[in-house]
């Protein structure tokens, strides 16, 4: 089994000593539909640098958190196995690697679809975070899709599993960047209400212009999120929100109604091609399916 190197390379705010700008980890530990890995540095660069504590209540792939690497942070989600993945990456990356290695060996030496199905079924039965991590890395397009009963049902992907050496490199990059973060299971409203004056909250909630079965977001309420942001703003908390912007290379705007006066700025963040549309249209490479987010901030 590969021993992982974990050099002490991080400084406060997550800046590498040789790098004067924010940089995202070059590899992702977790694939997650809608993740902000490619644009995390641009999003984090728009944040103020004088915040007290950082909150991220929809943790997903943790791309922005891993880029910012704050020395005092709370990251959360209602999906307990997802939170457990990050707790384990932070506390025991060697165990995370060992679990991935065992699943990788079976996936690459046996019938991959049969192995994937067995791991997926086990995750649905037990909620094992190691199973969720491997399924997220090998399911079709990284599309995390749950039915109303909470059962994940995404089929096996066509791509190869991330090689062991690259997964080890990802863990080595991520573990020190999470040192200042406390990971908790909790509803976004509770976490945002916990933020106080001088704190910074970044919200990357489920997209509104897609099926509610993604991420298990059937009960998510954008209006409840807007209300929580408004309360936080009144307490002196600065809040940033990623939200649906445009699809089909700008031909289609996602008309999400924003409460007047809630945000001070509205920026466009280009994300590239839509992996969801690729999943929906049998793996086609869709040059015209470019998507963009809106990044709204209260400052």
N, C-alpha and C positions, 0 to 999 in steps of 0.2 A: 504493500500500500504506500502511495506517495506521501512523504512528509511535506507539509505545507510551510513555505517561508512566510513569516509575518514580520517584516521589518518595521521599526518605529520611524515612519516617514512623515507622519502628519503633524501639523502645527495647528493652533487654534483657528477656527473658521474653516478648517479643511484644506488650507493652501499647502501645496508641496513647497518645500524650501526653495527649490530652483524655479518655481513657476509663479509669476506674479498675478496670474489670473485664475479664475475658477475653471476646473477641468472635470469632466465626468469620468468615471472609471471606464477604461477602454473595453471592458467586457461586462456583460450583465450576469448576475447570479440567477435572476428570475425573469422569464419572459412573461409578459402580461399585456393583453390587448389594450391599446390606447396608451401604452407607456411613453414617457417623455424622454427616453434615453438620448435621442439625437438632438433634442433642443433643451436639455436640462441646464446646460451651461448658460444659454441665453436667458432662460427663465430666472435662474439664480442670480445672474448678473444684474437683473432689474430690481432685486431686493435691496432694501436699506441694509447697511452694515452695522448699525448701532442697535439692533434688536437685543432684547434681554433673553427670551426663550423662544425657540422655534417649535411650532406645532404643524404636523401634517396628518390630518384625520382620515385621509383615504390613501393608505400607504402604497398599495399596489406593488409595482416593481421598485419603489423607493428611489427612482432615478434622480429626482431633485434633491432629496435628502442626502443621497450618496455623493452628489456633486458639491452641495453646500458644506457637508460634514460639520454641522454646528457642534459647539462644545456643550450645549445644553438644549436638549430637544425632547419632545414627546411625539411619538408616531403611533398611529392606531388604525384599527379597522374593526368592523363587526365580524369579519370572517376569522375565527380563532385559529385555524390551521395556517392561514397566511401570516398572521402575527407571529405564530410559533416558528415559522421559517426564519424570520428575521431575528428573533430571540436566539435561535440556535446558531445562525451565522455569526452573531455577535459574541456569544458565550463559548461555543464549541465548534468552530469551523472544521476541525478534523473529523468530528462525528458526522457533520453534514457531508463532507467529502466521502467518507466511508459508505454512507447510505446511498449516495449517488453512484459510487463505483459499483456496488453490488447490483443495482438496477441496470446500470449501463452495460455491465458484462452480460447479463441475461438478454437485454434488448438487442445487443449486437451479435450474439452467438446463437440465438434461437429465433423462432418466428416472431418478428417484431410486433406484429399486430396482436398476436396471442399474448405476448408479454405485456404490451401496453394495456390491453383489456383487463388483464389480471391485476395490474397495478391500479388502474382506474377503479375497478370494482372494489378493491381493498380500500382505496381512499374513500369511496362513497360509503363503505360500511364502517370505517373506523375514524376517518378524519385525520389520518396520519400526515403530518406536515412534510415528511420526506417523500411520500407518495405524491402529494400535491406538487411539490417542486419538480419532480421528474416528469409528471404528466404535463405540467405547464411548459416544460422545455421541449416536449416531444409531441404535443397535440397539434392539430392542424392550425397553422398560422399563429400559434400562441393565443387562440381565441378561447377565453375562459367562459364557458357557457353552462349555466345551471337551469334546471327546470324549477317549477314552483315548489317542489318538494325538497329542493336543495341538492339534487343529484346532478353531478357534472356529467355531461353527455357528449363532449366534443370528441370526434374520432381521431385516430392516430394520424400524425402528419406525414408528409412525404420526405421531409428533410432528415438528415442524420442527427443523432443526438450530439450535443456538444462534447467534443473529446475530453478525456479525463484531464490532460495537461492544461487545457484552456479553462476548464471548470476550476481547477486548483488555482490558476492565476486569478480568476475572478474572485474567489474567496479571499485570496491574499490581498487583493486591492480593496475589497469591501470591508473586511473586518475592522481595520483601524479607523475607517471613516464613520463607523457606527458607535464609536467608543462613548460619545457623549449623549447617546439617545436612550430613552426609556421607551420600550415597546409595550403597549397595552391593548387589550381587547375592549372596544367601547364604541358607542354610537357617536357620530360626528358632532352632534349637538352638545353632548356632555363635554367633549374635549374642547370645542370652541368656547363654550361657556367657562371653562377653566382658565382660559388665557386672560392675562391682565395687562395693565398699561405698560407699553414698551415692548410687548411680545409681538411676534410675527406669526401669522397663520397662512399656510398655503393649502388650498383645496383643489384637488383634482378628482371631482366626483364622476359617477357614471355619465356617459354621454346621454343627452336627451333625445337625439335624433337617431336612435337605434333601438333594437329590441331590448326589453327589460330583462331578458334572460341572461344577458351578459353580466358577468360578475355576481349574479344572484341579486340583481338590483330591483326586483319587483316592487319592493316597498319604499324605495328611495323617493324622497320628496324634495324637489328643488326649492319649493316655496319655504319649507322648513329650514333649508340651508340659508336662503336669503334672510330669513328672520334672525337666525343665529349670527350671521355676519353683521347685520344691522346692530344687534345688541353689542357685539364685540367692538364695532367701530365707535359706539357711544362710550365705551370704557377706555378708549385710547389704544386699542389693538389695531395693528395694521394687517390687512387681509388681502391676499392675492387669490384669484380664482381662475382656473382654466376651464373654458366652456366651449361648446360647439361653435364653430365659426362658419366655414364654407366647405362645400364638397364639389366634386366634379370640376376641378381646376377653376373654382370660383364661379361656376355657372349656377350653383345652387347655394343659397344662403340659408343657414339654419336659424330660423326666426325664433330665438329664445327671448322672451320679454323680460327685461331687467328693470327692477324697481327704480324709478327716477331718483337720482341723487345718491344712490347707494355707493357708486364707484366714481372715482375721480378721473381714471384713465382707462382706455380700452385699446389694447394693442393687438395686432395680428401676429400669430406665430405659425409659420408654415411647417407642416409635419411630413410632407411627402406623400407617397402612395397609400391608399387605404387597404390595409391588410384584411379588414372585415369584408370589403367588397370582393377581394380576391377569394376569400373563403366562400362567399355566397355565390360566386360565379366560376366555381370549379377550377380554381387555381390560375386563372388567366392573369397575365401581366398587364395591368390596366394603366396605360400611360395617361389617360384622361381623368383617372380617378385620384386626383391630387386633393388633399384635405388641409385645412388650416384651422387652428384654434383661435379663440379670443382669450387674451390674458387681461383680466380686469383687476385693477388695484384700487384700494381706498385712499391712496396717497397720491 
